[in-house]
Structures are given as structure tokens and as C-alpha cells.
Amino acid sequence: MKQVLQTSMIGAGGRRFHVARWNEGAGKGRHNPLLMLNGIGMNLELLDPLARALPEREVISVDMPGIGGTPDPVLPYTMPSMALTMAALLEKLRVDKVDILGISWGGALAQQFAFQHRAHTGRIILAATAAGATMVPGNPAMLAHLADPREYTVERTLRRNLASIYNGGGSGKVSLNAAKAPSPLGFSCQLMAFAGWSSLPFLSLLTIPVMIMADEEDQLVPPANAHFLHNAIPRSRIEMFHGGGHLFMLSQRDRFVEKLRPFLDDEDIHHD
């Protein structure tokens, strides 16, 4: 019987990463593995409930430098350089092609990866994310908290702030028991990588299947950002949720998977 979850430390691009693989080998020949790229400061264990809801396929996730089990970055990084590193990491895992679920910050990295590595990209789901520096800003009070690493790198305040930020606007609750405090350097490098990045120059060049998902009550990444992405990416689809907050994919997991699975599975799916 295969193990549901395996974690390891893998070197790629001059860094070492904490990597998780759920259901390794599941769906081989029928499904691409699904690479889940998480939100800012969020360790991969928080995605465990979502990964376990997809037992028919292999799921891979990676902690960014200074997040979860991955050591601090030695130097700051950019979205293009991290996309290149993710490609090197997948090569180490002997994975040639992936579908990608990019959540919040991870959605920015997903866009960059799809642009740089089209041959290795199947389908993309962009959840609760934006086009970068050109985004429509969220609730100012929430953004002020997000900009201060001290609010997330001290254990006693981490879960309180995550609950406020990520459940913002949502009636559904998200379990944050698995949350681990990122390092101040790791959190700051993630912020800097996003602040200096925009996908606007290449969105119209994305020709792979893209589904955009957002919640109407998301106060961190307002839904206007999802509509912007939908209008900018040719033939993309959009699915709107209600009452799930920024982490609607966790607080409304069953509905999220209900929308996600047919998009990933149907090779002949039509795009809006």
C-alpha cells in the first residue's frame, strides 16, 4: 500500500527545499501531478486536507525559503528565478509536466512558471491571486498587518493573525493547527519578490488552459483581481465563490474540489 504523504529535503538551484508528495505515482499515465504553490508565509502542511481530497492523483508541494521546513534564503530572490528553481526541483523529482494550483502568492509564481516553462505546464488554477504590482489592493488594515513580518514570525501571534487575514470575509473556518511561523527573512523575501513583480506583460501570451477562482468576500485580494486576470488571459475560465474568505479553497474545500476536478480531468473542456 502506498503511503499517502512523504516529505523530504531536496536540493535544487543552489537551495534546499522541504518537499511533500501525496499519493506518489497515483494516476500516472492519466493525470499530471498537481503542484500546489502556497500563500505567503504558509507552510505546506496547511494544504494537507486539500491534497487528501484528491486521492486519484499525485500532489506535490514545496515550502519556499524560510517557510515551514525550508532553510532561510541566503540571498533575496525574484519570481523568475524561483520559477527556474521550481523547474529544476521538478527535474530532480523526475516529473516532466505538472498541473499547478497557485494560491495567493503562489498564484503569482504559478503565472511566472507557466510563462517560462510552457512545455512543463499542463493546466493552471489561479486561486485568490492577482497580477502583481498592478493589483487592486485589499483592506488597508489587513495589508498593514501583512507588511509587518513580526506579526507572522512570532508563534503566539501567528495563528491569531492568520485567522484574521485568511478568514477575512469568510463565514467558513479554516484549521490553522498546522501553521508554523515563517522566519522574518523568509517572509520578507516573499514580500519583496511579489512587490517587484507583474504578470501584465505576458498574460495575453498564456495559451494553456487556465481557471481563475476567487471569493466575492475576499478582503486581502479583492475579486476585481480575478476578473482582471480573466479578461487578460485568453480563453480562461472563472469561478466565483461566496463567503469563503481568502482561503475559500480550504474553508469550502468540498465545493472547491468539485470545481477543480473536472477542469483538471476533462481534456476536451471548453473555455469561456
C-alpha positions in Angstrom: 0.0 0.0 0.0 1.4 3.4 -1.0 2.0 6.0 1.7 -0.4 8.9 1.4 2.2 11.5 2.3 6.0 11.6 2.0 8.3 14.5 2.8 12.0 15.1 2.1 14.7 17.7 1.7 15.7 18.2 -1.9 18.4 20.4 -3.4 17.7 22.5 -6.5 19.0 25.8 -7.8 21.6 26.1 -5.0 19.0 25.8 -2.3 17.5 23.0 -0.2 13.7 22.7 -0.1 11.2 20.9 2.1 9.0 19.0 -0.3 5.9 16.9 0.2 4.4 14.3 -2.1 1.0 12.9 -1.5 -0.1 9.7 -3.3 3.1 9.3 -5.2 2.5 7.6 -8.5 -1.3 7.9 -8.3 -2.9 8.5 -11.7 0.3 8.0 -13.6 -0.4 8.0 -17.3 -3.8 9.6 -16.8 -3.2 12.7 -14.7 -0.3 15.1 -14.4 0.9 15.5 -10.9 -0.6 18.6 -9.3 1.9 21.1 -7.9 0.4 23.2 -5.2 2.1 26.6 -4.5 1.0 28.1 -1.3 0.3 31.6 0.0 2.8 33.9 1.6 4.2 32.6 4.9 2.2 29.4 4.7 3.8 26.0 5.2 2.8 23.1 3.1 1.2 21.2 5.9 -1.7 23.6 5.8 -2.6 22.1 2.3 -2.8 18.5 3.7 -6.7 18.5 3.8 -6.9 19.7 0.2 -4.3 17.2 -1.1 -6.0 14.3 0.7 -9.3 15.3 -1.1 -7.6 14.4 -4.4 -6.6 10.7 -3.8 -6.7 9.9 -7.5 -3.6 12.0 -8.4 -0.2 12.7 -7.1 0.1 16.1 -5.3 3.4 17.9 -4.7 4.0 21.0 -2.6 7.1 22.9 -1.6 7.9 25.3 1.3 9.6 28.5 0.0 12.9 29.6 1.5 12.4 30.5 5.2 8.9 29.0 5.3 8.0 25.8 7.1 10.8 23.2 6.8 12.9 25.0 4.2 16.0 26.9 5.4 16.3 30.6 5.1 17.3 32.1 1.8 21.0 33.1 1.5 20.0 35.9 -0.9 16.8 37.5 -2.0 15.1 36.0 -5.0 12.7 37.1 -7.8 9.7 35.4 -9.2 11.6 34.4 -12.5 14.5 33.0 -10.5 12.1 31.0 -8.3 10.2 29.7 -11.3 13.5 28.5 -12.7 14.3 26.8 -9.4 10.9 25.1 -9.3 11.7 23.7 -12.8 15.0 22.3 -11.5 13.2 20.8 -8.5 10.7 19.0 -10.6 13.5 17.6 -12.7 15.1 16.3 -9.5 11.7 14.6 -8.8 11.7 13.2 -12.3 8.4 15.0 -13.1 8.3 16.2 -16.6 4.9 18.0 -16.6 2.6 19.3 -13.9 -0.7 21.0 -13.5 -0.4 23.8 -11.0 -2.7 25.2 -8.3 -1.3 28.6 -7.2 -2.9 30.1 -4.1 -2.4 33.8 -3.4 1.4 34.4 -3.5 1.7 31.0 -5.1 -0.6 32.1 -7.9 2.0 34.7 -8.9 4.7 32.0 -9.0 2.3 29.8 -11.0 1.8 32.5 -13.6 5.5 33.0 -13.9 6.3 29.3 -14.2 3.6 28.8 -16.9 5.2 31.7 -18.9 8.8 30.4 -18.5 8.2 26.7 -18.7 5.2 26.1 -21.0 6.4 22.7 -22.1 6.3 21.5 -18.5 2.9 23.1 -17.7 -0.4 21.4 -18.2 -3.3 23.3 -16.6 -3.3 26.2 -14.2 -5.7 27.1 -11.4 -5.1 30.6 -10.0 -6.9 30.9 -6.7 -7.2 34.2 -4.6 -4.4 35.8 -6.6 -3.5 38.8 -8.7 -1.3 40.1 -11.5 1.3 41.5 -9.1 2.2 45.2 -8.5 -0.7 46.3 -10.6 -3.3 44.5 -8.4 -6.4 46.1 -6.9 -5.3 46.5 -3.2 -7.2 44.8 -0.4 -8.4 46.0 3.0 -5.8 48.6 4.2 -5.8 47.3 7.8 -5.1 43.8 6.6 -2.4 44.9 4.2 -0.7 46.8 7.1 -0.6 43.7 9.2 0.7 41.6 6.2 3.6 44.1 5.6 5.0 43.5 9.1 6.9 40.2 9.4 6.8 40.5 13.2 3.1 39.8 13.0 3.7 36.3 11.5 7.1 35.2 12.7 6.2 35.0 16.4 4.3 31.8 17.3 1.9 33.5 19.8 0.6 35.9 17.2 0.9 33.8 14.1 -2.4 31.9 14.3 -4.4 34.9 15.5 -3.2 37.0 12.5 -3.6 34.2 10.0 -7.2 33.6 11.2 -7.9 37.3 10.7 -6.1 37.7 7.4 -7.0 34.4 5.7 -10.6 34.0 7.0 -11.2 37.7 6.3 -14.6 38.0 4.7 -15.4 34.3 5.2 -18.0 32.6 7.3 -16.3 29.2 6.9 -13.4 28.4 9.3 -10.0 27.2 8.4 -8.0 24.9 10.7 -4.7 26.6 11.4 -3.3 24.0 13.8 -0.7 23.0 11.3 0.6 26.6 10.8 4.3 27.2 11.5 5.8 30.6 11.9 8.0 31.6 9.0 11.3 33.2 9.6 11.4 37.1 9.4 13.9 36.8 6.5 11.8 34.2 4.6 8.6 36.2 5.0 10.4 39.4 3.9 11.9 37.8 0.8 8.4 36.6 -0.2 7.0 40.1 0.1 9.9 41.6 -1.9 9.6 39.0 -4.7 5.9 39.9 -5.1 6.3 43.6 -4.7 8.7 43.9 -7.7 6.8 41.6 -10.0 4.0 41.8 -12.5 2.5 39.3 -15.0 0.8 42.0 -17.0 3.4 41.9 -19.9 2.8 38.2 -20.6 -0.8 37.4 -19.5 -2.1 37.6 -23.1 0.6 35.1 -24.2 -0.6 32.3 -21.9 -2.2 29.8 -24.2 -2.5 26.9 -21.7 -5.9 26.1 -20.0 -6.4 28.5 -17.1 -9.1 28.5 -14.4 -9.3 31.5 -12.1 -11.1 31.1 -8.8 -11.9 33.8 -6.3 -14.2 34.6 -3.4 -16.6 37.6 -3.5 -15.8 38.4 0.1 -12.0 38.1 0.0 -10.7 41.2 1.7 -7.0 40.5 1.1 -7.1 40.0 -2.7 -10.4 41.7 -3.8 -12.4 39.8 -6.5 -11.7 42.6 -9.1 -8.3 41.0 -9.4 -9.8 37.7 -10.6 -11.9 39.5 -13.2 -8.8 41.3 -14.4 -6.9 38.1 -14.9 -9.9 36.5 -16.6 -10.1 39.4 -19.1 -6.4 39.4 -19.7 -5.8 35.6 -20.2 -7.2 34.3 -23.5 -10.0 31.7 -23.1 -9.6 31.5 -19.3 -12.5 30.3 -17.2 -13.6 32.0 -13.9 -15.4 30.5 -10.9 -16.6 32.8 -8.1 -17.2 31.6 -4.5 -19.1 33.3 -1.8 -18.4 33.5 2.0 -15.2 31.5 1.9 -12.8 34.4 2.5 -9.2 34.5 1.2 -8.7 30.8 1.9 -12.0 29.7 0.4 -10.2 26.7 -1.1 -9.8 25.4 2.5 -12.9 26.7 4.2 -15.1 25.5 1.3 -12.9 22.6 0.3 -15.6 20.2 -1.0 -17.0 22.8 -3.4 -13.6 23.8 -4.4 -12.6 20.3 -5.3 -15.9 19.9 -7.1 -15.0 22.7 -9.4 -11.3 21.8 -9.6 -11.5 18.1 -10.5 -13.5 18.4 -13.8 -11.2 21.2 -15.0 -8.1 19.1 -14.4 -9.6 15.8 -15.7 -11.5 16.9 -18.9 -9.2 17.1 -21.8 -11.9 18.5 -24.0 -13.1 21.1 -21.7 -14.3 24.3 -23.4 -13.1 27.7 -22.2 -15.1 30.9 -21.8 
